[in-house]
């Protein structure tokens, strides 16, 4: 899991257009909007490519996108399946 806090500087006249576009991005959430055109958003992605952050920067009306915070959590290792039928004495039986 890849989590980034991003500060977007948006042309104030394009704020509604950018907000509408942000709503269509999976994993993007707007947390704060200022009157002068700044938005604080979080981006959650499964991979560590950062494609969504790059796409936000390319949105029409976005003047700048700065990553203010980044956190990466590797996917947890799958737990081995327990062999419920095997008992402690079933590991190796030799004759």
C-alpha positions as CSV (number, residue, x, y, z in Angstrom):
1,X,0.0,0.0,0.0
2,X,1.3,3.4,-1.0
3,X,-0.1,6.5,0.8
4,X,0.9,10.0,-0.2
5,X,-0.2,13.4,1.1
6,X,-0.2,15.8,-1.8
7,X,-0.6,19.6,-1.9
8,X,-2.1,20.8,-5.1
9,X,-2.0,24.4,-6.2
10,X,-4.9,25.0,-8.5
11,X,-5.9,28.0,-10.6
12,X,-8.8,29.4,-8.5
13,X,-11.0,29.8,-11.6
14,X,-10.6,26.1,-12.3
15,X,-11.3,24.8,-8.8
16,X,-14.7,23.3,-9.6
17,X,-13.3,21.5,-12.6
18,X,-10.4,20.1,-10.7
19,X,-12.5,19.0,-7.7
20,X,-14.9,17.2,-10.1
21,X,-11.9,15.4,-11.7
22,X,-10.5,14.4,-8.3
23,X,-13.7,12.7,-7.4
24,X,-13.2,10.3,-10.3
25,X,-9.8,9.1,-9.2
26,X,-10.0,5.9,-7.1
27,X,-8.0,6.3,-3.8
28,X,-8.0,10.1,-3.9
29,X,-9.6,12.0,-1.0
30,X,-9.7,15.8,-0.6
31,X,-9.2,16.9,3.0
32,X,-8.8,20.7,2.8
33,X,-9.5,23.4,0.3
34,X,-8.4,27.1,0.7
35,X,-9.8,30.2,-1.0
36,X,-6.5,30.8,-2.8
37,X,-6.6,27.5,-4.7
38,X,-4.7,25.0,-2.5
39,X,-6.0,21.5,-1.9
40,X,-4.6,19.0,0.5
41,X,-5.4,15.5,-0.8
42,X,-4.4,11.9,0.1
43,X,-3.7,9.3,-2.5
44,X,-3.8,5.6,-1.7
45,X,-2.5,3.1,-4.3
46,X,-1.8,-0.6,-4.3
47,X,1.5,-0.3,-6.2
48,X,4.4,2.0,-5.6
49,X,4.5,3.5,-9.1
50,X,3.0,6.9,-8.1
51,X,0.9,7.0,-11.3
52,X,-2.0,8.8,-9.6
53,X,0.2,11.6,-8.3
54,X,1.6,12.1,-11.7
55,X,-1.9,12.2,-13.2
56,X,-3.0,14.8,-10.7
57,X,-0.1,17.0,-11.7
58,X,-1.3,16.7,-15.3
59,X,-4.9,17.8,-14.7
60,X,-6.0,20.9,-16.5
61,X,-6.0,23.7,-13.9
62,X,-3.4,22.2,-11.6
63,X,-0.4,24.6,-11.4
64,X,1.7,22.4,-9.1
65,X,1.6,19.2,-7.2
66,X,3.9,18.6,-4.3
67,X,4.2,15.4,-2.3
68,X,4.2,16.5,1.4
69,X,4.1,13.0,2.9
70,X,4.8,9.5,1.7
71,X,4.4,6.1,3.4
72,X,4.8,2.7,1.9
73,X,3.6,-0.6,3.5
74,X,4.6,-3.8,1.8
75,X,1.9,-6.3,1.2
76,X,1.8,-8.8,4.2
77,X,3.2,-12.2,3.5
78,X,0.4,-14.8,3.1
79,X,0.2,-17.0,6.2
80,X,1.0,-20.7,5.5
81,X,-2.1,-22.9,5.5
82,X,-2.2,-25.1,8.6
83,X,-2.5,-28.9,8.0
84,X,-5.3,-29.5,10.5
85,X,-5.2,-33.3,10.0
86,X,-1.5,-33.6,10.9
87,X,-0.6,-34.1,14.5
88,X,2.8,-33.6,16.2
89,X,3.7,-37.3,15.6
90,X,2.7,-37.3,11.9
91,X,5.7,-35.4,10.7
92,X,8.0,-38.3,9.9
93,X,7.2,-41.9,10.6
94,X,9.9,-44.4,9.8
95,X,9.7,-48.1,10.0
